[in-house]
């Protein structure tokens, strides 16, 4: 029994001793192992930065101790981009190294850090480009941050708050942009996942102020989110999202005083790149809430505005996309003019491929509850149009020349690109081609229950269509089909509003039955000759119609020969 107890105590001594030895080995060896892991991750990170086409890593140093390390490196513009910058500002003394970011990090690694490591870092921005654009008031601040590297190798950290005050540097001052900007940076956070190649950051700004010689802009605060994504060392996505609170502006110019106020503003911009790192797509949105603008004799208010743009590159150079603009709750007032308000307005402009050889320009415009001061009822309209069979070869050449003009532009010799710009004009004409199609439908106008519907389809040479009313429009090959259907009630309402605006401001403008009678006479006088000649037809339901068809120089008017009308041209 005693022997068994002795053997048991002996085994426990060996186990305890072994655990102690393992603990010592782990305590001594873990910092070294963790330090090697962090050093390797840091080297991979620098290699990824060096893989970017527009940056180079310089003066990289890494000193690893048992429990800590120090890393220093600089980022500069790739010499090819620096050379382009010097050529752009050829008249200025641009150094070979116009931009530099110097980073220094103090790293602690070991089993007590709660992860692979913790670090403190700071980044300083310097170089000709920065100094020419802005002048920092006081000592140039370093951007400081604290971060942790987890066992999953994900880096998470926080930016330290700081106050910033800058004014326009020589480059902006010489261009007449004498500005000063003061802001309270309230810090932010960031993360980097080397596995997915995604960097995220959030920044917070407190009250800020932008001063111009003739205006002052104040910002209550904003929050912005940033995303950068790499794949196999290639930049694939940049994303900026921001939310600004109250913004107000006051213009000091006595000749053009203007006060504006924006309750809120949102920005969302996404830039996407192909597998070679070339810019290939953009998705953007700008939103404004609660805008107010005030001049001595004018005012503008709106509940909201949205501007959206999407674009994508196809082939080597050419871009296609859509622009959208929307207003909600808009109200405009001007002294001596009728006020205008509307519930909503939408506008879209798009350029899209049509076939392998052609493209089309598409537009849409609509409004709801548009009111002009003095009108009894609001109106609304909707218009869609399409200009097709534009030549893609000319459009592609236009973009190629645009990139060339950008490459050859110099601030000291802005006329050096004139030859390229002239060729761009020729490419624009080639894009129009010999023939194009034009469609406008639906085209609608509504005032209460009264309405107008129109449609247009044309296949013509554009130079002929521009000469509407000339014999060239009726040349063989041109085709045009136009129709209109309007209610008599709408014509009466439009005539009534036209008369009301003509007599606006008089001491005793026509009203009631007098106004109605004048409107009736105006419509009857305008339509009499057209009805007699058969240009316009009166239909059941008190409506008027017109249908015009032109094919190879032959004209049909409301289904009948219109040769007599051709003789008028």
Phi and psi in degrees as a GROMACS rama.xvg file:
@    title "Ramachandran Plot"
@    xaxis  label "Phi"
@    yaxis  label "Psi"
@TYPE xy
-63.8441  -38.5936  UNK-2
-63.4617  -40.8931  UNK-3
-63.2363  -41.402  UNK-4
-62.3381  -38.4169  UNK-5
-66.8143  -42.5091  UNK-6
-64.7486  -37.1499  UNK-7
-63.5948  -43.3631  UNK-8
-64.7151  -34.6221  UNK-9
-65.1869  -41.4444  UNK-10
-63.6204  -42.5571  UNK-11
-62.4771  -36.0422  UNK-12
-62.6769  -43.0793  UNK-13
-65.1315  -39.8633  UNK-14
-63.8021  -46.5651  UNK-15
-62.063  -43.6436  UNK-16
-61.1252  -42.5935  UNK-17
-63.6341  -42.3159  UNK-18
-63.2901  -40.8524  UNK-19
-62.4718  -44.3349  UNK-20
-62.2184  -45.1255  UNK-21
-62.1205  -40.2604  UNK-22
-62.3798  -41.6013  UNK-23
-65.2384  -44.0335  UNK-24
-61.9562  -43.8108  UNK-25
-64.2781  -44.1992  UNK-26
-64.0003  -34.5773  UNK-27
-82.4193  -38.9652  UNK-28
-85.3709  -28.1274  UNK-29
-58.8433  -46.5983  UNK-30
-57.4315  -38.3417  UNK-31
-66.0385  -42.7268  UNK-32
-66.5429  -45.0707  UNK-33
-63.3118  -38.4951  UNK-34
-62.2799  -39.9753  UNK-35
-66.1385  -38.4483  UNK-36
-63.0314  -44.7721  UNK-37
-66.1244  -40.8451  UNK-38
-61.7599  -39.9072  UNK-39
-67.2973  -41.3121  UNK-40
-65.1754  -38.5672  UNK-41
-64.3933  -40.3984  UNK-42
-64.618  -40.4949  UNK-43
-63.7259  -38.491  UNK-44
-63.5052  -45.7322  UNK-45
-64.8034  -37.5057  UNK-46
-63.2116  -36.7437  UNK-47
-67.6943  -40.7739  UNK-48
-63.1704  -41.4879  UNK-49
-66.224  -21.4974  UNK-50
-76.9827  -12.2754  UNK-51
-70.1963  141.019  UNK-52
-68.9374  -22.0403  UNK-53
-111.179  3.6948  UNK-54
-127.698  153.654  UNK-55
-131.949  146.143  UNK-56
-99.0706  130.282  UNK-57
-130.158  156.535  UNK-58
52.2286  41.4083  UNK-59
-77.1774  124.298  UNK-60
-133.108  141.265  UNK-61
-138.99  116.263  UNK-62
-112.851  111.406  UNK-63
-104.797  124.858  UNK-64
-102.97  -167.208  UNK-65
-73.6349  -43.2643  UNK-66
-115.07  -4.58124  UNK-67
-150.523  169.875  UNK-68
-153.219  164.49  UNK-69
-133.722  131.609  UNK-70
-124.77  133.703  UNK-71
-135.248  139.04  UNK-72
-160.557  159.112  UNK-73
-121.66  146.817  UNK-74
-114.37  129.296  UNK-75
-130.066  163.494  UNK-76
-67.3846  141.536  UNK-77
-56.3242  139.349  UNK-78
-53.0594  -31.7262  UNK-79
-65.5027  -39.3233  UNK-80
-73.8482  -36.5578  UNK-81
-62.9316  -38.5713  UNK-82
-64.9017  -42.1183  UNK-83
-61.9745  -36.5675  UNK-84
-66.5026  -41.3488  UNK-85
-66.9854  -35.7944  UNK-86
-69.3319  -36.5482  UNK-87
-63.6479  -41.1389  UNK-88
-106.552  53.7213  UNK-89
-62.1388  -26.6004  UNK-90
-81.7294  0.364083  UNK-91
-118.948  157.543  UNK-92
-84.6879  80.4701  UNK-93
-89.8166  123.188  UNK-94
-70.1571  166.617  UNK-95
-67.2403  -21.853  UNK-96
-121.326  88.1454  UNK-97
-83.4228  -10.5983  UNK-98
-152.353  134.546  UNK-99
-149.235  137.113  UNK-100
-117.546  119.564  UNK-101
-104.602  124.278  UNK-102
-118.028  135.065  UNK-103
-133.1  130.326  UNK-104
-130.371  137.727  UNK-105
-111.477  117.048  UNK-106
-112.614  135.314  UNK-107
-117.988  124.664  UNK-108
-128.436  149.521  UNK-109
154.653  169.679  UNK-110
-69.1087  -11.9742  UNK-111
-96.9493  5.64768  UNK-112
-87.0031  -9.29344  UNK-113
79.231  11.3551  UNK-114
-175.759  -159.252  UNK-115
-70.3186  -36.9998  UNK-116
-169.722  164.734  UNK-117
-126.979  154.943  UNK-118
-149.476  155.685  UNK-119
-122.563  134.99  UNK-120
-141.951  162.881  UNK-121
-146.367  148.489  UNK-122
-127.965  134.482  UNK-123
-120.46  133.178  UNK-124
-105.026  132.546  UNK-125
-148.274  178.313  UNK-126
118.643  165.094  UNK-127
-59.5262  -42.5735  UNK-128
-61.0378  -43.5686  UNK-129
-67.4478  -45.5914  UNK-130
-67.7734  -30.1747  UNK-131
-76.4988  -31.9527  UNK-132
-81.9903  -46.0349  UNK-133
-132.881  154.075  UNK-134
-119.266  118.691  UNK-135
-81.198  129.692  UNK-136
-81.8372  129.497  UNK-137
80.5709  -160.234  UNK-138
-70.6387  139.334  UNK-139
-65.8553  122.376  UNK-140
-77.852  147.343  UNK-141
-93.067  148.02  UNK-142
-92.643  111.983  UNK-143
-105.878  148.809  UNK-144
-152  155.226  UNK-145
-120.088  143.525  UNK-146
-149.887  162.472  UNK-147
-130.44  143.66  UNK-148
-110.732  113.188  UNK-149
-76.3729  172.831  UNK-150
-65.584  -19.9552  UNK-151
-84.79  5.25271  UNK-152
72.9513  5.14727  UNK-153
-78.1525  131.943  UNK-154
-95.4579  129.234  UNK-155
-131.218  135.817  UNK-156
-156.092  -179.177  UNK-157
-134.876  139.932  UNK-158
-87.4203  140.749  UNK-159
-80.1471  144.185  UNK-160
-66.1586  156.653  UNK-161
-166.022  157.725  UNK-162
-96.9722  138.763  UNK-163
-130.658  134.603  UNK-164
-138.501  119.317  UNK-165
-133.004  155.251  UNK-166
-131.069  168.063  UNK-167
-62.9176  134.84  UNK-168
-82.1301  -178.404  UNK-169
-57.5691  -37.2991  UNK-170
-63.4414  -42.7406  UNK-171
-76.37  -38.2206  UNK-172
-62.7369  -41.4234  UNK-173
-64.4653  -26.5028  UNK-174
-86.5103  3.71434  UNK-175
86.0084  8.91514  UNK-176
-98.1682  74.2599  UNK-177
-88.5856  91.3977  UNK-178
-121.72  161.344  UNK-179
-139.662  134.987  UNK-180
-128.863  128.963  UNK-181
-127.664  131.977  UNK-182
-146.204  156.128  UNK-183
-109.107  97.1882  UNK-184
-77.9556  120.155  UNK-185
-101.365  20.3806  UNK-186
88.9782  -178.122  UNK-187
-174.552  -172.95  UNK-188
-136.07  162.015  UNK-189
-151.281  162.491  UNK-190
-149.826  152.221  UNK-191
-141.146  124.68  UNK-192
-110.492  105.077  UNK-193
-65.8686  -22.5914  UNK-194
-68.8229  -43.9401  UNK-195
-94.863  -12.7279  UNK-196
72.3083  26.8643  UNK-197
-108.961  127.459  UNK-198
-111.613  130.649  UNK-199
-126.288  147.246  UNK-200
-150.806  148.495  UNK-201
-129.403  134.674  UNK-202
-128.101  145.325  UNK-203
-124.014  128.811  UNK-204
-113.44  136.532  UNK-205
-88.0351  -156.697  UNK-206
-56.4582  136.558  UNK-207
-135.261  162.221  UNK-208
-147.198  128.806  UNK-209
-116.403  120.542  UNK-210
-110.056  129.958  UNK-211
-118.024  164.892  UNK-212
-57.7123  -32.8037  UNK-213
-116.526  7.68833  UNK-214
-158.042  156.565  UNK-215
-130.909  130.213  UNK-216
-119.349  129.658  UNK-217
-118.743  142.276  UNK-218
-126.163  127.558  UNK-219
-73.5447  -31.8653  UNK-220
162.257  163.878  UNK-221
-157.476  159.081  UNK-222
-130.892  131.976  UNK-223
-127.468  148.1  UNK-224
-123.35  136.508  UNK-225
-126.598  145.671  UNK-226
-139.125  133.561  UNK-227
-128.552  127.31  UNK-228
-125.362  131.491  UNK-229
-114.045  152.302  UNK-230
-138.26  118.97  UNK-231
55.1583  37.8749  UNK-232
80.0674  3.3195  UNK-233
-109.063  132.284  UNK-234
-65.2068  125.093  UNK-235
-117.679  -23.6716  UNK-236
-155.329  138.989  UNK-237
-125.898  135.263  UNK-238
-138.553  132.117  UNK-239
-127.297  126.912  UNK-240
-129.978  134.082  UNK-241
-142.957  153.545  UNK-242
-134.01  115.323  UNK-243
-105.069  139.333  UNK-244
-88.5695  -153.421  UNK-245
-52.9731  130.899  UNK-246
-128.958  132.631  UNK-247
-135.13  150.465  UNK-248
-134.876  144.175  UNK-249
-134.466  117.137  UNK-250
-90.3671  127.08  UNK-251
-87.0202  -11.1667  UNK-252
-63.023  118.435  UNK-253
-65.6017  -28.4316  UNK-254
-79.1305  -24.8448  UNK-255
-136.263  61.7196  UNK-256
-67.1032  140.087  UNK-257
-157.245  128.158  UNK-258
-115.685  132.427  UNK-259
-129.964  156.501  UNK-260
-147.223  130.261  UNK-261
-123.797  120.308  UNK-262
-69.3006  -35.0766  UNK-263
-163.233  154.538  UNK-264
-147.232  137.81  UNK-265
-125.036  143.749  UNK-266
-133.089  134.097  UNK-267
-140.957  111.281  UNK-268
-127.082  125.378  UNK-269
-121.299  123.8  UNK-270
-112.084  129.495  UNK-271
-121.069  145.821  UNK-272
-128.243  150.424  UNK-273
-79.2454  -176.119  UNK-274
-70.7071  -4.49025  UNK-275
-105.994  5.26417  UNK-276
83.4136  13.3066  UNK-277
-89.8003  138.437  UNK-278
-61.7021  125.497  UNK-279
-132.725  -13.7584  UNK-280
-158.81  145.705  UNK-281
-135.305  138.235  UNK-282
-130.859  121.268  UNK-283
-140.13  153.861  UNK-284
-149.791  132.349  UNK-285
-124.435  124.897  UNK-286
-123.919  137.14  UNK-287
-125.072  134.871  UNK-288
-119.017  135.003  UNK-289
60.3465  63.0678  UNK-290
-90.8253  139.267  UNK-291
-137.099  129.607  UNK-292
-129.128  136.119  UNK-293
-136.51  124.03  UNK-294
-117.034  168.364  UNK-295
-54.884  -39.2326  UNK-296
-116.377  9.09907  UNK-297
-141.816  153.332  UNK-298
-148.694  148.335  UNK-299
-140.627  129.474  UNK-300
-134.615  146.174  UNK-301
-154.887  147.044  UNK-302
-71.1191  -34.8032  UNK-303
-167.595  158.379  UNK-304
-142.984  142.722  UNK-305
-134.529  132.416  UNK-306
-122.796  122.834  UNK-307
-126.855  141.081  UNK-308
-141.779  128.793  UNK-309
-125.694  138.479  UNK-310
-150.121  149.553  UNK-311
-142.467  143.431  UNK-312
-89.4823  133.596  UNK-313
-122.507  142.596  UNK-314
62.5617  -144.811  UNK-315
-84.8299  -40.4448  UNK-316
-126.025  -36.1664  UNK-317
-73.5409  142.254  UNK-318
-118.044  141.111  UNK-319
-129.79  153.654  UNK-320
174.315  -165.646  UNK-321
-143.165  138.672  UNK-322
-113.828  131.42  UNK-323
-127.795  137.252  UNK-324
-133.348  131.914  UNK-325
-136.376  139.72  UNK-326
-123.454  142.372  UNK-327
-131.526  137.598  UNK-328
56.5079  52.1521  UNK-329
-95.0242  140.26  UNK-330
-142.163  122.116  UNK-331
-120.75  132.949  UNK-332
-130.463  138.568  UNK-333
-145.114  136.155  UNK-334
-62.7873  130.598  UNK-335
83.314  3.61272  UNK-336
-135.386  152.178  UNK-337
-66.6624  139.979  UNK-338
-73.6439  154.676  UNK-339
-130.502  135.822  UNK-340
-141.85  156.646  UNK-341
-153.393  154.451  UNK-342
-80.0453  -41.3721  UNK-343
-158.931  147.147  UNK-344
-140.978  138.744  UNK-345
-130.796  138.227  UNK-346
-138.241  133.057  UNK-347
-133.863  138.811  UNK-348
-133.488  122.77  UNK-349
-134.006  148.049  UNK-350
-124.378  120.584  UNK-351
-140.122  147.601  UNK-352
-62.5906  142.339  UNK-353
-107.875  -51.9367  UNK-354
-137.76  -175.035  UNK-355
-64.0781  -22.0835  UNK-356
-110.533  -10.1939  UNK-357
-136.275  163.645  UNK-358
-138.955  170.981  UNK-359
-136.538  145.873  UNK-360
-105.027  120.86  UNK-361
-118.275  134.313  UNK-362
-131.037  149.573  UNK-363
-140.853  134.561  UNK-364
-141.528  130.832  UNK-365
-152.268  157.815  UNK-366
-145.837  159.468  UNK-367
-133.543  132.615  UNK-368
54.3824  52.9465  UNK-369
-81.2662  122.611  UNK-370
-121.692  130.325  UNK-371
-108.962  131.58  UNK-372
-50.5896  127.467  UNK-373
103.153  -19.7192  UNK-374
-74.7828  142.192  UNK-375
-75.518  -31.8544  UNK-376
-132.122  152.071  UNK-377
-78.5865  159.761  UNK-378
-120.996  159.899  UNK-379
-142.309  150.051  UNK-380
-142.564  160.205  UNK-381
-147.813  123.934  UNK-382
-133.257  129.323  UNK-383
-126.82  135.629  UNK-384
-139.572  157.605  UNK-385
-146.572  122.162  UNK-386
-106.465  109.014  UNK-387
-113.624  179.474  UNK-388
61.625  28.7951  UNK-389
-74.1753  145.149  UNK-390
-84.7063  121.739  UNK-391
-67.62  -31.5549  UNK-392
-61.1598  -43.5827  UNK-393
-67.5049  -37.0514  UNK-394
-66.2058  -42.3547  UNK-395
-62.2015  -41.114  UNK-396
-65.4279  -35.9528  UNK-397
-60.3396  -44.2172  UNK-398
-68.8505  -38.824  UNK-399
-61.3558  -41.4768  UNK-400
-69.9461  -32.8423  UNK-401
-61.9626  -46.723  UNK-402
-62.4581  -37.5436  UNK-403
-65.6624  -41.9708  UNK-404
-62.0364  -38.4323  UNK-405
-64.8258  -40.3928  UNK-406
-67.5952  -33.7257  UNK-407
-92.7204  -6.72823  UNK-408
-67.9601  137.622  UNK-409
-134.126  136.596  UNK-410
-64.3578  -31.7886  UNK-411
-82.7881  -9.61957  UNK-412
-145.583  68.4837  UNK-413
-64.5401  -21.7569  UNK-414
-79.1666  -6.15427  UNK-415
-65.1628  -19.4927  UNK-416
-98.1255  7.18475  UNK-417
-61.5542  -38.6755  UNK-418
-61.6904  -39.7566  UNK-419
-68.2124  -39.4308  UNK-420
-63.8964  -36.4703  UNK-421
-64.3596  -39.6075  UNK-422
-67.9734  -29.5828  UNK-423
-64.8285  -36.6362  UNK-424
-62.6345  -40.2784  UNK-425
-66.0971  -38.7353  UNK-426
-66.0394  -35.0781  UNK-427
-63.4364  -40.0777  UNK-428
-67.0138  -39.3814  UNK-429
-64.1836  -32.5838  UNK-430
-63.5553  -33.5694  UNK-431
-66.358  -29.1006  UNK-432
69.6322  -174.572  UNK-433
-78.1209  -38.7842  UNK-434
-136.578  153.596  UNK-435
-145.406  158.849  UNK-436
-109.53  143.675  UNK-437
-131.026  124.73  UNK-438
-125.852  132.53  UNK-439
-132.17  95.3687  UNK-440
-167.942  142.303  UNK-441
-75.5236  153.756  UNK-442
-125.766  110.988  UNK-443
-129.78  148.576  UNK-444
-137.714  132.867  UNK-445
-131.291  135.28  UNK-446
-132.108  100.788  UNK-447
63.1422  -126.153  UNK-448
-86.9183  -7.4296  UNK-449
-85.9729  144.808  UNK-450
-150.37  160.44  UNK-451
-134.009  133.135  UNK-452
-127.024  129.536  UNK-453
-133.525  157.541  UNK-454
-150.535  142.614  UNK-455
-137.964  132.308  UNK-456
-133.733  126.901  UNK-457
-140.185  144.095  UNK-458
-132.571  97.1571  UNK-459
-142.611  168.251  UNK-460
-76.5238  129.008  UNK-461
-59.948  -36.5791  UNK-462
-65.8086  -29.8637  UNK-463
-70.0463  -43.2852  UNK-464
-64.4873  -32.862  UNK-465
-67.1378  -20.3651  UNK-466
-100.892  38.267  UNK-467
-54.3307  127.366  UNK-468
103.08  -8.53507  UNK-469
-103.712  160.214  UNK-470
-60.1065  -26.5253  UNK-471
-60.3323  -28.4605  UNK-472
-62.9823  -26.8331  UNK-473
-97.517  16.7592  UNK-474
-68.683  153.201  UNK-475
-57.2473  142.679  UNK-476
100.19  -24.3633  UNK-477
-78.111  140.66  UNK-478
-134.926  136.211  UNK-479
-146.6  135.986  UNK-480
-135.566  115.723  UNK-481
-128.773  135.314  UNK-482
-138.861  148.751  UNK-483
-143.983  141.656  UNK-484
-139.264  113.599  UNK-485
-131.847  141.689  UNK-486
-81.5272  146.989  UNK-487
-62.1093  -30.9552  UNK-488
-63.5707  -38.8645  UNK-489
-66.2805  -43.8722  UNK-490
-59.4358  -40.9473  UNK-491
-63.6547  -43.2973  UNK-492
-66.2953  -40.8756  UNK-493
-64.9224  -41.3798  UNK-494
-63.6114  -40.1021  UNK-495
-63.0906  -42.9265  UNK-496
-69.8168  -34.2459  UNK-497
-63.7033  -44.3911  UNK-498
-64.6006  -40.7555  UNK-499
-62.0552  -40.0453  UNK-500
-70.5699  -35.1842  UNK-501
-63.8945  -36.4457  UNK-502
-95.3669  7.97919  UNK-503
-62.9807  132.318  UNK-504
96.5276  -12.5899  UNK-505
-77.1963  158.254  UNK-506
-67.7031  -32.226  UNK-507
-137.362  75.054  UNK-508
-68.3304  154.743  UNK-509
-64.2086  141.242  UNK-510
-141.546  168.77  UNK-511
53.9857  -131.637  UNK-512
-63.9946  -33.8879  UNK-513
-62.9192  -44.8077  UNK-514
-64.2606  -42.6455  UNK-515
-62.3905  -42.4426  UNK-516
-64.8202  -41.0908  UNK-517
-64.2774  -39.8605  UNK-518
-65.1337  -42.0243  UNK-519
-61.9386  -44.2776  UNK-520
-65.4811  -38.087  UNK-521
-63.3391  -45.7211  UNK-522
-64.5253  -45.6421  UNK-523
-60.912  -40.9496  UNK-524
-65.5449  -38.9879  UNK-525
-70.9739  -33.2361  UNK-526
-89.7045  -20.0909  UNK-527
-54.2954  -53.5986  UNK-528
-67.3517  -37.4303  UNK-529
-68.036  -36.8557  UNK-530
-67.5813  -39.3602  UNK-531
-66.1716  -38.8594  UNK-532
-81.4311  -10.2107  UNK-533
84.2394  9.76536  UNK-534
-68.5514  -39.3275  UNK-535
-118.603  142.894  UNK-536
-117.256  144.892  UNK-537
-97.771  128.21  UNK-538
-110.397  172.127  UNK-539
-63.1013  153.854  UNK-540
80.9582  15.587  UNK-541
58.0905  54.6099  UNK-542
-127.985  158.537  UNK-543
-121.825  139.116  UNK-544
-130.49  157.066  UNK-545
-146.317  131.767  UNK-546
-136.689  116.003  UNK-547
-119.486  127.004  UNK-548
-127.201  127.441  UNK-549
-123.338  122.255  UNK-550
-139.244  117.793  UNK-551
50.2973  42.4567  UNK-552
85.2626  -3.51621  UNK-553
-102.464  134.798  UNK-554
-115.505  131.818  UNK-555
-114.066  129.39  UNK-556
-118.854  110.309  UNK-557
55.0094  41.1128  UNK-558
83.9767  -1.71794  UNK-559
-121.204  160.257  UNK-560
-59.2013  136.147  UNK-561
-116.566  28.2505  UNK-562
-57.3461  -35.4437  UNK-563
-61.9249  -30.1622  UNK-564
-76.1487  -34.7767  UNK-565
-59.5606  -32.2306  UNK-566
-65.7083  -15.4935  UNK-567
-79.0071  -12.0631  UNK-568
